[in-house]
Amino acid sequence: MKVVCGLGNPGERYRFTRHNVGFRVVDLLSDRWGLTGEGRLSDGAAVLDHRHPEHGRVLLVKPMRYMNRSGGPLRAALRQTDVDVATELLLVTDDIDLPLGRVRLRRGGSAGGHNGLRDVIATLGTDEFNRLRIGVGRAGDAVSHVLATFRPDERDLATEMVAVGADAVGTWLRLGIEGAMNEFNGLERE
């Protein structure tokens, strides 16, 4: 089994904000795989349990608390599994230190100032898990920036990068973190 967790904020108000690219990747995977509904709500997380014909059992998770409190719902979803978080969890999140048009996968590491990652690390008690970071760029106040929607001139590229993120998840499921890093790190779209 593998677990793909997208971070974001719940509610329609935040749906297309920069902070919600993780949710959008999970939603796109769900659409691509023909899954319907938001999944069952379990201890603060929307969870879709899917048996993928190529990848086996995949749990798609969206913590349905605000970004800074993502760890508890993810931990609750993980309790239903026997996954090794170091190798079988991929966390998908936004990154203001990457420009829009870039993605980066990595194994482990610090929160890098991202409060959602910080909460997940603190709650899980480890920073040893795979991440897919989707660049949303940096401008002005960081909080205002991530809670804003993409500008009209950025929307097409943002949508493309969500699709690239979903492709990267598929590669991670198929080839692992090294294969996904080799294929997607360094990729840049404009």
C-alpha positions in Angstrom: 0.0 0.0 0.0 1.0 3.6 -0.7 -0.4 6.8 0.8 -0.6 10.1 -1.1 -1.6 13.0 1.1 -2.3 16.4 -0.4 -2.2 19.4 1.9 -4.6 22.3 1.7 -7.4 24.2 3.4 -10.9 22.9 3.4 -13.8 24.8 2.0 -14.8 26.4 -1.4 -13.2 29.7 -0.4 -9.7 28.2 -0.5 -10.2 25.7 -3.4 -8.1 27.5 -6.0 -5.6 29.2 -3.7 -1.9 28.7 -4.0 -1.9 26.8 -0.7 -4.3 24.2 -2.1 -2.3 22.7 -4.9 -1.8 19.6 -2.8 -5.6 19.1 -2.6 -5.9 19.7 -6.3 -3.3 17.0 -7.2 -5.2 14.5 -5.0 -8.5 15.6 -6.7 -7.0 15.2 -10.1 -5.7 11.7 -9.3 -9.2 10.8 -8.1 -10.7 12.1 -11.4 -8.1 10.3 -13.5 -8.8 7.0 -11.7 -12.6 7.4 -12.1 -13.2 7.7 -8.3 -16.3 9.5 -7.3 -17.1 11.6 -4.2 -14.9 13.1 -1.6 -14.1 9.9 0.1 -15.1 8.9 3.6 -14.5 11.4 6.4 -12.4 9.7 9.0 -11.0 11.6 12.0 -10.7 14.9 10.2 -9.4 13.5 6.8 -11.1 12.7 3.6 -9.9 9.3 2.6 -10.3 7.5 -0.7 -9.1 3.8 -0.7 -8.4 2.7 -4.2 -7.1 -0.5 -5.7 -5.2 0.7 -8.8 -4.6 -1.9 -11.5 -0.9 -0.9 -11.9 0.0 0.4 -8.5 -1.9 -1.8 -6.1 -3.7 -0.3 -3.1 -3.4 3.5 -2.8 -4.9 5.7 -0.1 -5.6 9.3 -1.2 -5.8 11.6 1.9 -6.8 15.2 2.3 -6.6 16.5 5.9 -9.8 18.5 6.3 -8.6 20.8 9.0 -6.7 24.0 8.2 -3.2 23.7 6.8 -1.4 24.3 10.1 -3.3 21.4 11.7 -2.8 18.8 9.0 -0.7 16.3 11.1 -3.5 14.9 13.3 -5.9 13.9 10.4 -3.0 12.4 8.5 -1.8 10.4 11.5 -5.4 9.2 12.0 -5.5 8.0 8.4 -2.1 6.3 8.6 -3.3 4.4 11.7 -5.6 2.5 9.4 -2.6 1.2 7.5 0.7 -0.5 8.1 2.7 1.7 5.8 6.3 2.7 6.4 6.1 6.5 6.2 9.7 6.7 5.2 9.0 4.9 1.9 5.3 4.6 1.3 4.0 8.1 2.1 4.2 11.0 -0.4 3.1 14.4 0.9 2.1 16.9 -1.8 2.3 20.6 -0.9 2.9 24.1 -2.2 6.3 25.7 -2.0 6.8 29.5 -2.1 10.6 29.0 -2.6 10.0 27.4 -5.9 8.8 29.5 -8.8 5.5 28.6 -10.5 6.3 26.1 -13.2 8.7 24.0 -11.1 8.2 20.9 -9.0 10.6 19.1 -6.7 10.5 15.7 -5.1 12.7 14.8 -2.2 13.2 12.3 0.5 12.9 13.7 4.0 14.1 17.1 5.2 13.0 20.1 7.2 9.7 22.0 7.0 11.5 24.9 5.3 9.1 27.4 6.9 5.9 25.6 5.7 3.5 25.4 8.6 1.6 22.4 7.3 4.8 20.4 6.9 5.9 21.6 10.3 2.7 20.2 11.9 3.0 16.9 10.0 6.6 16.5 11.1 5.8 17.3 14.7 2.7 15.0 14.7 4.4 12.0 13.0 7.6 12.5 15.0 9.8 12.3 11.9 10.8 14.3 8.9 11.7 11.1 7.0 9.0 10.9 4.4 8.8 11.7 0.7 7.5 15.1 -0.5 6.4 16.5 -3.8 6.6 20.3 -3.6 4.8 22.4 -6.2 6.2 25.9 -6.8 3.7 28.7 -6.3 6.3 31.5 -6.3 6.8 34.2 -3.7 5.4 37.7 -3.6 4.9 40.2 -0.7 3.6 38.8 2.5 3.9 35.0 2.5 0.6 34.3 4.2 -1.4 36.6 2.0 0.4 35.2 -1.0 -0.4 31.5 -0.3 -4.0 32.3 0.6 -4.6 34.2 -2.6 -5.8 32.6 -5.9 -3.5 32.5 -8.9 -3.5 35.7 -11.0 -5.3 35.3 -14.3 -2.0 35.2 -16.2 -0.8 32.3 -13.9 -3.9 30.1 -13.9 -3.1 28.0 -17.0 0.4 27.3 -15.8 -0.9 26.5 -12.3 -3.4 24.0 -13.7 -0.6 22.5 -15.9 1.6 22.2 -12.8 -1.2 20.4 -10.9 -1.3 17.9 -13.8 2.5 17.6 -13.7 2.2 16.9 -10.0 -0.3 14.2 -10.6 2.1 12.7 -13.2 4.9 12.8 -10.7 2.8 10.9 -8.2 2.1 8.3 -10.8 5.9 8.0 -11.4 6.5 7.8 -7.7 3.9 5.0 -7.4 5.6 3.1 -10.3 9.3 3.8 -9.8 9.7 5.1 -6.3 11.2 8.4 -5.1 14.5 8.1 -7.0 12.7 7.4 -10.3 10.3 10.3 -9.8 13.2 12.6 -8.8 15.2 11.7 -11.9 12.2 12.4 -14.1 10.7 15.6 -12.6 13.4 17.5 -10.6 14.8 20.1 -12.8 11.7 20.2 -15.0 10.6 23.8 -15.6 7.6 25.2 -17.4 6.8 28.8 -18.2 
